[in-house]
Amino acid sequence: MVKIAERLRALRKERNLRQADVAKLLGIGVRTYQYYEGDDHRPDYEMLIALADFFGVTTDYLLGRSDVRRPCEKE
């Protein structure tokens, strides 16, 4: 099963963003975002939704429960 940290890292790199860029755009500390990508901490459900919205994917995709990025896509 894919971990949220792997998905976050991949999505960020697809957009050519730095961790600091994502953190600033989400209004969180850089270290907090680094914890998410490092699998040291997991986001609460509100942040999970914010991350999914920011990257344009479903929460199930972020959590590794699905490989479908958006609801309209098929596996």
Distance bins in CASP14 RR format, pairs under 12 A and 6 or more apart:
PFRMAT RR
TARGET T0000
AUTHOR 0000-0000-0000
RMODE 2
METHOD distances of the structure
MODEL  1
1 7 0 0 0 0 0 1 0 0 0 0 0
1 60 0 0 0 0 0 1 0 0 0 0 0
1 63 0 0 0 0 1 0 0 0 0 0 0
1 64 1 0 0 1 0 0 0 0 0 0 0
1 65 0 0 0 0 1 0 0 0 0 0 0
1 66 0 0 0 0 0 1 0 0 0 0 0
1 67 0 0 0 0 0 1 0 0 0 0 0
2 8 0 0 0 0 0 1 0 0 0 0 0
2 9 0 0 0 0 0 1 0 0 0 0 0
2 10 0 0 0 0 1 0 0 0 0 0 0
2 11 0 0 0 0 0 1 0 0 0 0 0
2 39 0 0 0 0 0 1 0 0 0 0 0
2 60 0 0 0 0 0 1 0 0 0 0 0
2 61 0 0 0 0 1 0 0 0 0 0 0
2 62 0 0 0 0 1 0 0 0 0 0 0
2 63 0 0 0 0 1 0 0 0 0 0 0
2 64 1 0 1 0 0 0 0 0 0 0 0
2 65 0 0 0 0 1 0 0 0 0 0 0
2 66 0 0 0 0 1 0 0 0 0 0 0
2 67 0 0 0 0 1 0 0 0 0 0 0
3 9 0 0 0 0 1 0 0 0 0 0 0
3 10 0 0 0 0 0 1 0 0 0 0 0
3 36 0 0 0 0 0 1 0 0 0 0 0
3 37 0 0 0 0 0 1 0 0 0 0 0
3 38 0 0 0 0 1 0 0 0 0 0 0
3 39 1 0 1 0 0 0 0 0 0 0 0
3 40 0 0 0 0 0 1 0 0 0 0 0
3 42 0 0 0 0 1 0 0 0 0 0 0
3 62 0 0 0 0 1 0 0 0 0 0 0
3 63 0 0 0 0 1 0 0 0 0 0 0
3 64 1 0 0 1 0 0 0 0 0 0 0
3 65 0 0 0 0 0 1 0 0 0 0 0
4 10 0 0 0 0 0 1 0 0 0 0 0
4 11 0 0 0 0 0 1 0 0 0 0 0
4 35 0 0 0 0 0 1 0 0 0 0 0
4 36 1 0 0 1 0 0 0 0 0 0 0
4 37 0 0 0 0 1 0 0 0 0 0 0
4 38 0 0 0 0 1 0 0 0 0 0 0
4 39 1 0 0 1 0 0 0 0 0 0 0
4 40 0 0 0 0 0 1 0 0 0 0 0
4 41 0 0 0 0 0 1 0 0 0 0 0
4 42 1 0 0 1 0 0 0 0 0 0 0
4 43 1 0 0 1 0 0 0 0 0 0 0
4 47 0 0 0 0 0 1 0 0 0 0 0
4 48 0 0 0 0 1 0 0 0 0 0 0
4 51 0 0 0 0 1 0 0 0 0 0 0
4 52 0 0 0 0 0 1 0 0 0 0 0
4 55 0 0 0 0 0 1 0 0 0 0 0
4 57 0 0 0 0 0 1 0 0 0 0 0
4 59 0 0 0 0 1 0 0 0 0 0 0
4 60 0 0 0 0 0 1 0 0 0 0 0
4 61 0 0 0 0 1 0 0 0 0 0 0
4 62 1 0 1 0 0 0 0 0 0 0 0
4 63 1 0 1 0 0 0 0 0 0 0 0
4 64 1 0 0 1 0 0 0 0 0 0 0
4 65 0 0 0 0 0 1 0 0 0 0 0
5 11 0 0 0 0 0 1 0 0 0 0 0
5 12 0 0 0 0 0 1 0 0 0 0 0
5 19 0 0 0 0 0 1 0 0 0 0 0
5 33 0 0 0 0 0 1 0 0 0 0 0
5 34 0 0 0 0 0 1 0 0 0 0 0
5 35 0 0 0 0 1 0 0 0 0 0 0
5 36 1 0 0 1 0 0 0 0 0 0 0
5 37 1 0 1 0 0 0 0 0 0 0 0
5 38 1 0 1 0 0 0 0 0 0 0 0
5 39 1 1 0 0 0 0 0 0 0 0 0
5 40 0 0 0 0 1 0 0 0 0 0 0
5 41 0 0 0 0 1 0 0 0 0 0 0
5 42 0 0 0 0 1 0 0 0 0 0 0
5 43 0 0 0 0 0 1 0 0 0 0 0
5 51 0 0 0 0 0 1 0 0 0 0 0
5 62 0 0 0 0 0 1 0 0 0 0 0
5 63 0 0 0 0 0 1 0 0 0 0 0
5 64 0 0 0 0 0 1 0 0 0 0 0
6 12 0 0 0 0 0 1 0 0 0 0 0
6 13 0 0 0 0 0 1 0 0 0 0 0
6 36 0 0 0 0 0 1 0 0 0 0 0
6 37 0 0 0 0 1 0 0 0 0 0 0
6 38 0 0 0 0 1 0 0 0 0 0 0
6 39 0 0 0 0 1 0 0 0 0 0 0
6 61 0 0 0 0 0 1 0 0 0 0 0
6 62 0 0 0 0 0 1 0 0 0 0 0
6 63 0 0 0 0 0 1 0 0 0 0 0
6 64 0 0 0 0 1 0 0 0 0 0 0
7 13 0 0 0 0 0 1 0 0 0 0 0
7 14 0 0 0 0 0 1 0 0 0 0 0
7 36 0 0 0 0 0 1 0 0 0 0 0
7 37 0 0 0 0 1 0 0 0 0 0 0
7 38 0 0 0 0 0 1 0 0 0 0 0
7 39 0 0 0 0 0 1 0 0 0 0 0
7 43 0 0 0 0 0 1 0 0 0 0 0
7 48 0 0 0 0 0 1 0 0 0 0 0
7 51 0 0 0 0 1 0 0 0 0 0 0
7 52 0 0 0 0 1 0 0 0 0 0 0
7 55 0 0 0 0 1 0 0 0 0 0 0
7 56 0 0 0 0 0 1 0 0 0 0 0
7 57 1 0 0 1 0 0 0 0 0 0 0
7 58 0 0 0 0 0 1 0 0 0 0 0
7 59 0 0 0 0 0 1 0 0 0 0 0
7 60 0 0 0 0 0 1 0 0 0 0 0
7 61 1 0 0 1 0 0 0 0 0 0 0
7 62 1 0 1 0 0 0 0 0 0 0 0
7 63 0 0 0 0 1 0 0 0 0 0 0
7 64 1 0 0 1 0 0 0 0 0 0 0
7 65 0 0 0 0 0 1 0 0 0 0 0
7 66 0 0 0 0 0 1 0 0 0 0 0
7 67 0 0 0 0 0 1 0 0 0 0 0
7 69 0 0 0 0 1 0 0 0 0 0 0
8 14 0 0 0 0 0 1 0 0 0 0 0
8 15 0 0 0 0 0 1 0 0 0 0 0
8 17 0 0 0 0 0 1 0 0 0 0 0
8 19 0 0 0 0 1 0 0 0 0 0 0
8 22 0 0 0 0 1 0 0 0 0 0 0
8 23 0 0 0 0 0 1 0 0 0 0 0
8 26 0 0 0 0 0 1 0 0 0 0 0
8 33 0 0 0 0 1 0 0 0 0 0 0
8 34 0 0 0 0 0 1 0 0 0 0 0
8 35 0 0 0 0 0 1 0 0 0 0 0
8 36 1 0 1 0 0 0 0 0 0 0 0
8 37 1 0 1 0 0 0 0 0 0 0 0
8 38 0 0 0 0 1 0 0 0 0 0 0
8 39 0 0 0 0 1 0 0 0 0 0 0
8 41 0 0 0 0 0 1 0 0 0 0 0
8 42 0 0 0 0 0 1 0 0 0 0 0
8 43 0 0 0 0 1 0 0 0 0 0 0
8 47 0 0 0 0 0 1 0 0 0 0 0
8 48 0 0 0 0 0 1 0 0 0 0 0
8 50 0 0 0 0 0 1 0 0 0 0 0
8 51 1 0 0 1 0 0 0 0 0 0 0
8 52 0 0 0 0 0 1 0 0 0 0 0
8 54 0 0 0 0 0 1 0 0 0 0 0
8 55 1 0 0 1 0 0 0 0 0 0 0
8 57 0 0 0 0 0 1 0 0 0 0 0
8 61 0 0 0 0 0 1 0 0 0 0 0
8 62 1 0 0 1 0 0 0 0 0 0 0
8 63 0 0 0 0 0 1 0 0 0 0 0
8 64 0 0 0 0 0 1 0 0 0 0 0
9 15 0 0 0 0 0 1 0 0 0 0 0
9 17 0 0 0 0 0 1 0 0 0 0 0
9 18 0 0 0 0 0 1 0 0 0 0 0
9 19 0 0 0 0 1 0 0 0 0 0 0
9 22 0 0 0 0 0 1 0 0 0 0 0
9 33 0 0 0 0 0 1 0 0 0 0 0
9 34 0 0 0 0 0 1 0 0 0 0 0
9 36 0 0 0 0 1 0 0 0 0 0 0
9 37 1 0 1 0 0 0 0 0 0 0 0
9 38 0 0 0 0 1 0 0 0 0 0 0
9 39 0 0 0 0 1 0 0 0 0 0 0
9 51 0 0 0 0 0 1 0 0 0 0 0
9 55 0 0 0 0 0 1 0 0 0 0 0
9 62 0 0 0 0 0 1 0 0 0 0 0
10 17 0 0 0 0 0 1 0 0 0 0 0
10 37 0 0 0 0 1 0 0 0 0 0 0
10 55 0 0 0 0 1 0 0 0 0 0 0
10 57 0 0 0 0 0 1 0 0 0 0 0
10 61 0 0 0 0 0 1 0 0 0 0 0
10 62 0 0 0 0 0 1 0 0 0 0 0
10 64 0 0 0 0 0 1 0 0 0 0 0
10 69 0 0 0 0 0 1 0 0 0 0 0
11 17 0 0 0 0 1 0 0 0 0 0 0
11 19 0 0 0 0 0 1 0 0 0 0 0
11 22 0 0 0 0 1 0 0 0 0 0 0
11 36 0 0 0 0 0 1 0 0 0 0 0
11 37 0 0 0 0 0 1 0 0 0 0 0
11 51 0 0 0 0 1 0 0 0 0 0 0
11 52 0 0 0 0 1 0 0 0 0 0 0
11 54 0 0 0 0 1 0 0 0 0 0 0
11 55 1 0 1 0 0 0 0 0 0 0 0
11 56 0 0 0 0 1 0 0 0 0 0 0
11 57 1 0 0 1 0 0 0 0 0 0 0
11 58 0 0 0 0 0 1 0 0 0 0 0
11 61 0 0 0 0 1 0 0 0 0 0 0
11 62 0 0 0 0 1 0 0 0 0 0 0
11 69 0 0 0 0 1 0 0 0 0 0 0
12 18 1 0 0 1 0 0 0 0 0 0 0
12 19 1 0 0 1 0 0 0 0 0 0 0
12 20 0 0 0 0 0 1 0 0 0 0 0
12 21 0 0 0 0 1 0 0 0 0 0 0
12 22 1 0 1 0 0 0 0 0 0 0 0
12 23 0 0 0 0 0 1 0 0 0 0 0
12 25 0 0 0 0 0 1 0 0 0 0 0
12 26 0 0 0 0 0 1 0 0 0 0 0
12 33 0 0 0 0 1 0 0 0 0 0 0
12 34 0 0 0 0 0 1 0 0 0 0 0
12 36 0 0 0 0 0 1 0 0 0 0 0
12 37 1 0 0 1 0 0 0 0 0 0 0
12 38 0 0 0 0 0 1 0 0 0 0 0
12 51 0 0 0 0 0 1 0 0 0 0 0
12 54 0 0 0 0 1 0 0 0 0 0 0
12 55 1 0 0 1 0 0 0 0 0 0 0
12 57 0 0 0 0 0 1 0 0 0 0 0
12 62 0 0 0 0 0 1 0 0 0 0 0
13 19 0 0 0 0 0 1 0 0 0 0 0
13 21 0 0 0 0 0 1 0 0 0 0 0
13 22 0 0 0 0 0 1 0 0 0 0 0
13 37 0 0 0 0 0 1 0 0 0 0 0
13 55 0 0 0 0 0 1 0 0 0 0 0
14 22 0 0 0 0 0 1 0 0 0 0 0
14 55 0 0 0 0 1 0 0 0 0 0 0
14 56 0 0 0 0 0 1 0 0 0 0 0
14 57 0 0 0 0 0 1 0 0 0 0 0
14 69 0 0 0 0 0 1 0 0 0 0 0
15 21 0 0 0 0 1 0 0 0 0 0 0
15 22 0 0 0 0 1 0 0 0 0 0 0
15 25 0 0 0 0 0 1 0 0 0 0 0
15 54 0 0 0 0 1 0 0 0 0 0 0
15 55 1 0 0 1 0 0 0 0 0 0 0
15 56 0 0 0 0 0 1 0 0 0 0 0
15 57 0 0 0 0 0 1 0 0 0 0 0
16 22 0 0 0 0 0 1 0 0 0 0 0
17 23 0 0 0 0 1 0 0 0 0 0 0
17 24 0 0 0 0 1 0 0 0 0 0 0
17 25 0 0 0 0 1 0 0 0 0 0 0
17 26 0 0 0 0 0 1 0 0 0 0 0
17 33 0 0 0 0 0 1 0 0 0 0 0
17 37 0 0 0 0 0 1 0 0 0 0 0
17 54 0 0 0 0 1 0 0 0 0 0 0
17 55 0 0 0 0 1 0 0 0 0 0 0
18 24 0 0 0 0 1 0 0 0 0 0 0
18 25 0 0 0 0 0 1 0 0 0 0 0
18 30 0 0 0 0 1 0 0 0 0 0 0
18 33 0 0 0 0 1 0 0 0 0 0 0
18 34 0 0 0 0 0 1 0 0 0 0 0
18 37 0 0 0 0 0 1 0 0 0 0 0
19 25 0 0 0 0 0 1 0 0 0 0 0
19 26 0 0 0 0 0 1 0 0 0 0 0
19 28 0 0 0 0 0 1 0 0 0 0 0
19 29 0 0 0 0 1 0 0 0 0 0 0
19 30 1 0 0 1 0 0 0 0 0 0 0
19 31 0 0 0 0 1 0 0 0 0 0 0
19 32 0 0 0 0 1 0 0 0 0 0 0
19 33 1 0 1 0 0 0 0 0 0 0 0
19 34 1 0 1 0 0 0 0 0 0 0 0
19 35 0 0 0 0 0 1 0 0 0 0 0
19 36 0 0 0 0 1 0 0 0 0 0 0
19 37 1 0 0 1 0 0 0 0 0 0 0
19 38 0 0 0 0 1 0 0 0 0 0 0
20 26 0 0 0 0 0 1 0 0 0 0 0
20 27 0 0 0 0 0 1 0 0 0 0 0
20 28 0 0 0 0 0 1 0 0 0 0 0
20 29 0 0 0 0 1 0 0 0 0 0 0
20 30 1 0 1 0 0 0 0 0 0 0 0
20 31 0 0 0 0 0 1 0 0 0 0 0
20 32 0 0 0 0 0 1 0 0 0 0 0
20 33 0 0 0 0 1 0 0 0 0 0 0
20 34 0 0 0 0 1 0 0 0 0 0 0
20 37 0 0 0 0 0 1 0 0 0 0 0
21 27 0 0 0 0 0 1 0 0 0 0 0
21 28 0 0 0 0 0 1 0 0 0 0 0
21 29 0 0 0 0 0 1 0 0 0 0 0
21 30 0 0 0 0 1 0 0 0 0 0 0
21 33 0 0 0 0 1 0 0 0 0 0 0
21 54 0 0 0 0 0 1 0 0 0 0 0
22 28 0 0 0 0 1 0 0 0 0 0 0
22 29 0 0 0 0 1 0 0 0 0 0 0
22 30 0 0 0 0 1 0 0 0 0 0 0
22 32 0 0 0 0 0 1 0 0 0 0 0
22 33 1 0 1 0 0 0 0 0 0 0 0
22 34 0 0 0 0 1 0 0 0 0 0 0
22 36 0 0 0 0 1 0 0 0 0 0 0
22 37 0 0 0 0 1 0 0 0 0 0 0
22 43 0 0 0 0 0 1 0 0 0 0 0
22 47 0 0 0 0 0 1 0 0 0 0 0
22 50 0 0 0 0 0 1 0 0 0 0 0
22 51 0 0 0 0 1 0 0 0 0 0 0
22 54 1 0 0 1 0 0 0 0 0 0 0
22 55 0 0 0 0 1 0 0 0 0 0 0
23 29 1 0 1 0 0 0 0 0 0 0 0
23 30 1 0 1 0 0 0 0 0 0 0 0
23 31 0 0 0 0 1 0 0 0 0 0 0
23 32 1 0 0 1 0 0 0 0 0 0 0
23 33 1 0 1 0 0 0 0 0 0 0 0
23 34 0 0 0 0 1 0 0 0 0 0 0
23 35 0 0 0 0 0 1 0 0 0 0 0
23 36 0 0 0 0 1 0 0 0 0 0 0
23 37 0 0 0 0 0 1 0 0 0 0 0
23 47 0 0 0 0 0 1 0 0 0 0 0
23 50 0 0 0 0 0 1 0 0 0 0 0
23 51 0 0 0 0 0 1 0 0 0 0 0
23 54 0 0 0 0 0 1 0 0 0 0 0
24 30 1 0 0 1 0 0 0 0 0 0 0
24 32 0 0 0 0 0 1 0 0 0 0 0
24 33 0 0 0 0 1 0 0 0 0 0 0
24 54 0 0 0 0 0 1 0 0 0 0 0
25 33 0 0 0 0 1 0 0 0 0 0 0
25 50 0 0 0 0 1 0 0 0 0 0 0
25 51 0 0 0 0 0 1 0 0 0 0 0
25 53 0 0 0 0 0 1 0 0 0 0 0
25 54 1 0 0 1 0 0 0 0 0 0 0
25 55 0 0 0 0 0 1 0 0 0 0 0
26 32 0 0 0 0 1 0 0 0 0 0 0
26 33 1 0 0 1 0 0 0 0 0 0 0
26 36 0 0 0 0 0 1 0 0 0 0 0
26 43 0 0 0 0 1 0 0 0 0 0 0
26 46 0 0 0 0 0 1 0 0 0 0 0
26 47 1 0 0 1 0 0 0 0 0 0 0
26 48 0 0 0 0 0 1 0 0 0 0 0
26 49 0 0 0 0 0 1 0 0 0 0 0
26 50 1 0 1 0 0 0 0 0 0 0 0
26 51 1 0 0 1 0 0 0 0 0 0 0
26 52 0 0 0 0 0 1 0 0 0 0 0
26 53 0 0 0 0 1 0 0 0 0 0 0
26 54 1 0 0 1 0 0 0 0 0 0 0
26 55 0 0 0 0 0 1 0 0 0 0 0
27 33 0 0 0 0 1 0 0 0 0 0 0
27 47 0 0 0 0 0 1 0 0 0 0 0
27 50 0 0 0 0 1 0 0 0 0 0 0
27 51 0 0 0 0 0 1 0 0 0 0 0
27 54 0 0 0 0 0 1 0 0 0 0 0
28 34 0 0 0 0 0 1 0 0 0 0 0
28 35 0 0 0 0 1 0 0 0 0 0 0
28 36 0 0 0 0 1 0 0 0 0 0 0
28 41 0 0 0 0 0 1 0 0 0 0 0
28 43 0 0 0 0 1 0 0 0 0 0 0
28 44 0 0 0 0 0 1 0 0 0 0 0
28 46 0 0 0 0 0 1 0 0 0 0 0
28 47 1 0 0 1 0 0 0 0 0 0 0
28 50 0 0 0 0 1 0 0 0 0 0 0
28 51 0 0 0 0 1 0 0 0 0 0 0
28 54 0 0 0 0 0 1 0 0 0 0 0
29 35 0 0 0 0 1 0 0 0 0 0 0
29 36 0 0 0 0 0 1 0 0 0 0 0
29 41 0 0 0 0 0 1 0 0 0 0 0
29 47 0 0 0 0 0 1 0 0 0 0 0
30 36 0 0 0 0 0 1 0 0 0 0 0
30 37 0 0 0 0 0 1 0 0 0 0 0
31 37 0 0 0 0 0 1 0 0 0 0 0
31 38 0 0 0 0 0 1 0 0 0 0 0
31 40 0 0 0 0 1 0 0 0 0 0 0
31 41 0 0 0 0 1 0 0 0 0 0 0
32 38 0 0 0 0 0 1 0 0 0 0 0
32 40 0 0 0 0 1 0 0 0 0 0 0
32 41 1 0 0 1 0 0 0 0 0 0 0
32 42 0 0 0 0 0 1 0 0 0 0 0
32 43 0 0 0 0 1 0 0 0 0 0 0
32 44 0 0 0 0 0 1 0 0 0 0 0
32 47 0 0 0 0 1 0 0 0 0 0 0
32 50 0 0 0 0 0 1 0 0 0 0 0
32 51 0 0 0 0 0 1 0 0 0 0 0
33 40 0 0 0 0 0 1 0 0 0 0 0
33 41 0 0 0 0 1 0 0 0 0 0 0
33 43 0 0 0 0 1 0 0 0 0 0 0
33 47 0 0 0 0 1 0 0 0 0 0 0
33 50 0 0 0 0 0 1 0 0 0 0 0
33 51 0 0 0 0 1 0 0 0 0 0 0
33 54 0 0 0 0 0 1 0 0 0 0 0
34 40 1 0 0 1 0 0 0 0 0 0 0
34 41 0 0 0 0 1 0 0 0 0 0 0
35 41 1 1 0 0 0 0 0 0 0 0 0
35 42 0 0 0 0 1 0 0 0 0 0 0
35 43 0 0 0 0 1 0 0 0 0 0 0
35 47 0 0 0 0 0 1 0 0 0 0 0
36 42 1 0 0 1 0 0 0 0 0 0 0
36 43 1 0 1 0 0 0 0 0 0 0 0
36 44 0 0 0 0 0 1 0 0 0 0 0
36 47 0 0 0 0 1 0 0 0 0 0 0
36 48 0 0 0 0 1 0 0 0 0 0 0
36 50 0 0 0 0 0 1 0 0 0 0 0
36 51 1 0 0 1 0 0 0 0 0 0 0
36 54 0 0 0 0 0 1 0 0 0 0 0
36 62 0 0 0 0 1 0 0 0 0 0 0
37 43 0 0 0 0 0 1 0 0 0 0 0
37 51 0 0 0 0 0 1 0 0 0 0 0
37 62 0 0 0 0 0 1 0 0 0 0 0
41 47 0 0 0 0 1 0 0 0 0 0 0
41 48 0 0 0 0 0 1 0 0 0 0 0
42 48 0 0 0 0 1 0 0 0 0 0 0
42 51 0 0 0 0 0 1 0 0 0 0 0
42 62 0 0 0 0 0 1 0 0 0 0 0
42 63 0 0 0 0 1 0 0 0 0 0 0
43 49 0 0 0 0 1 0 0 0 0 0 0
43 50 0 0 0 0 1 0 0 0 0 0 0
43 51 1 0 0 1 0 0 0 0 0 0 0
43 52 0 0 0 0 1 0 0 0 0 0 0
43 54 0 0 0 0 0 1 0 0 0 0 0
43 59 0 0 0 0 0 1 0 0 0 0 0
43 62 0 0 0 0 1 0 0 0 0 0 0
43 63 0 0 0 0 0 1 0 0 0 0 0
44 50 0 0 0 0 1 0 0 0 0 0 0
44 51 0 0 0 0 0 1 0 0 0 0 0
45 51 0 0 0 0 0 1 0 0 0 0 0
45 52 0 0 0 0 0 1 0 0 0 0 0
45 59 0 0 0 0 1 0 0 0 0 0 0
45 62 0 0 0 0 0 1 0 0 0 0 0
45 63 0 0 0 0 0 1 0 0 0 0 0
46 52 0 0 0 0 0 1 0 0 0 0 0
46 53 0 0 0 0 0 1 0 0 0 0 0
46 59 0 0 0 0 0 1 0 0 0 0 0
47 53 0 0 0 0 0 1 0 0 0 0 0
47 54 0 0 0 0 1 0 0 0 0 0 0
47 59 0 0 0 0 0 1 0 0 0 0 0
47 62 0 0 0 0 0 1 0 0 0 0 0
48 54 0 0 0 0 0 1 0 0 0 0 0
48 55 0 0 0 0 0 1 0 0 0 0 0
48 57 0 0 0 0 0 1 0 0 0 0 0
48 58 0 0 0 0 0 1 0 0 0 0 0
48 59 1 0 1 0 0 0 0 0 0 0 0
48 60 0 0 0 0 0 1 0 0 0 0 0
48 61 0 0 0 0 0 1 0 0 0 0 0
48 62 1 0 0 1 0 0 0 0 0 0 0
48 63 1 0 0 1 0 0 0 0 0 0 0
48 64 0 0 0 0 0 1 0 0 0 0 0
48 65 0 0 0 0 0 1 0 0 0 0 0
49 55 0 0 0 0 0 1 0 0 0 0 0
49 56 0 0 0 0 0 1 0 0 0 0 0
49 57 0 0 0 0 0 1 0 0 0 0 0
49 58 0 0 0 0 0 1 0 0 0 0 0
49 59 1 0 0 1 0 0 0 0 0 0 0
49 60 0 0 0 0 0 1 0 0 0 0 0
49 62 0 0 0 0 1 0 0 0 0 0 0
49 63 0 0 0 0 0 1 0 0 0 0 0
50 56 0 0 0 0 0 1 0 0 0 0 0
50 57 0 0 0 0 0 1 0 0 0 0 0
50 59 0 0 0 0 0 1 0 0 0 0 0
50 62 0 0 0 0 0 1 0 0 0 0 0
51 57 0 0 0 0 1 0 0 0 0 0 0
51 58 0 0 0 0 0 1 0 0 0 0 0
51 59 0 0 0 0 1 0 0 0 0 0 0
51 61 0 0 0 0 0 1 0 0 0 0 0
51 62 1 0 0 1 0 0 0 0 0 0 0
51 63 0 0 0 0 0 1 0 0 0 0 0
52 58 1 0 0 1 0 0 0 0 0 0 0
52 59 1 0 1 0 0 0 0 0 0 0 0
52 60 0 0 0 0 1 0 0 0 0 0 0
52 61 1 0 0 1 0 0 0 0 0 0 0
52 62 1 0 1 0 0 0 0 0 0 0 0
52 63 0 0 0 0 1 0 0 0 0 0 0
52 64 0 0 0 0 0 1 0 0 0 0 0
52 65 0 0 0 0 0 1 0 0 0 0 0
52 66 0 0 0 0 0 1 0 0 0 0 0
52 69 0 0 0 0 1 0 0 0 0 0 0
52 70 0 0 0 0 0 1 0 0 0 0 0
52 71 0 0 0 0 0 1 0 0 0 0 0
53 59 0 0 0 0 1 0 0 0 0 0 0
53 62 0 0 0 0 0 1 0 0 0 0 0
53 70 0 0 0 0 0 1 0 0 0 0 0
54 62 0 0 0 0 0 1 0 0 0 0 0
55 61 0 0 0 0 1 0 0 0 0 0 0
55 62 1 0 0 1 0 0 0 0 0 0 0
55 69 0 0 0 0 1 0 0 0 0 0 0
55 70 0 0 0 0 0 1 0 0 0 0 0
56 62 0 0 0 0 1 0 0 0 0 0 0
56 69 1 0 0 1 0 0 0 0 0 0 0
56 70 1 0 0 1 0 0 0 0 0 0 0
56 71 0 0 0 0 0 1 0 0 0 0 0
56 72 0 0 0 0 0 1 0 0 0 0 0
56 73 0 0 0 0 0 1 0 0 0 0 0
57 63 0 0 0 0 0 1 0 0 0 0 0
57 64 0 0 0 0 0 1 0 0 0 0 0
57 65 0 0 0 0 0 1 0 0 0 0 0
57 66 0 0 0 0 1 0 0 0 0 0 0
57 67 0 0 0 0 0 1 0 0 0 0 0
57 68 0 0 0 0 1 0 0 0 0 0 0
57 69 1 0 1 0 0 0 0 0 0 0 0
57 70 1 0 0 1 0 0 0 0 0 0 0
57 71 0 0 0 0 1 0 0 0 0 0 0
57 72 0 0 0 0 0 1 0 0 0 0 0
57 73 0 0 0 0 1 0 0 0 0 0 0
58 64 0 0 0 0 1 0 0 0 0 0 0
58 65 0 0 0 0 1 0 0 0 0 0 0
58 66 1 0 0 1 0 0 0 0 0 0 0
58 67 0 0 0 0 0 1 0 0 0 0 0
58 68 1 0 0 1 0 0 0 0 0 0 0
58 69 1 0 0 1 0 0 0 0 0 0 0
58 70 1 0 0 1 0 0 0 0 0 0 0
58 71 1 0 0 1 0 0 0 0 0 0 0
58 72 0 0 0 0 0 1 0 0 0 0 0
58 73 0 0 0 0 1 0 0 0 0 0 0
58 75 0 0 0 0 0 1 0 0 0 0 0
59 65 0 0 0 0 1 0 0 0 0 0 0
59 66 0 0 0 0 1 0 0 0 0 0 0
59 68 0 0 0 0 0 1 0 0 0 0 0
59 69 0 0 0 0 0 1 0 0 0 0 0
59 70 0 0 0 0 0 1 0 0 0 0 0
59 71 0 0 0 0 0 1 0 0 0 0 0
60 66 1 0 1 0 0 0 0 0 0 0 0
60 67 0 0 0 0 1 0 0 0 0 0 0
60 68 1 0 0 1 0 0 0 0 0 0 0
60 69 0 0 0 0 1 0 0 0 0 0 0
60 70 0 0 0 0 0 1 0 0 0 0 0
60 71 0 0 0 0 1 0 0 0 0 0 0
60 73 0 0 0 0 0 1 0 0 0 0 0
60 75 0 0 0 0 0 1 0 0 0 0 0
61 67 1 0 0 1 0 0 0 0 0 0 0
61 68 1 0 0 1 0 0 0 0 0 0 0
61 69 1 0 1 0 0 0 0 0 0 0 0
61 70 0 0 0 0 1 0 0 0 0 0 0
61 71 0 0 0 0 1 0 0 0 0 0 0
61 73 0 0 0 0 1 0 0 0 0 0 0
61 75 0 0 0 0 0 1 0 0 0 0 0
62 68 0 0 0 0 0 1 0 0 0 0 0
62 69 0 0 0 0 1 0 0 0 0 0 0
62 70 0 0 0 0 0 1 0 0 0 0 0
65 75 0 0 0 0 0 1 0 0 0 0 0
66 73 0 0 0 0 1 0 0 0 0 0 0
66 74 0 0 0 0 0 1 0 0 0 0 0
66 75 1 0 0 1 0 0 0 0 0 0 0
67 73 0 0 0 0 1 0 0 0 0 0 0
67 74 0 0 0 0 0 1 0 0 0 0 0
67 75 1 0 1 0 0 0 0 0 0 0 0
68 74 1 0 0 1 0 0 0 0 0 0 0
68 75 1 0 1 0 0 0 0 0 0 0 0
69 75 0 0 0 0 0 1 0 0 0 0 0
END
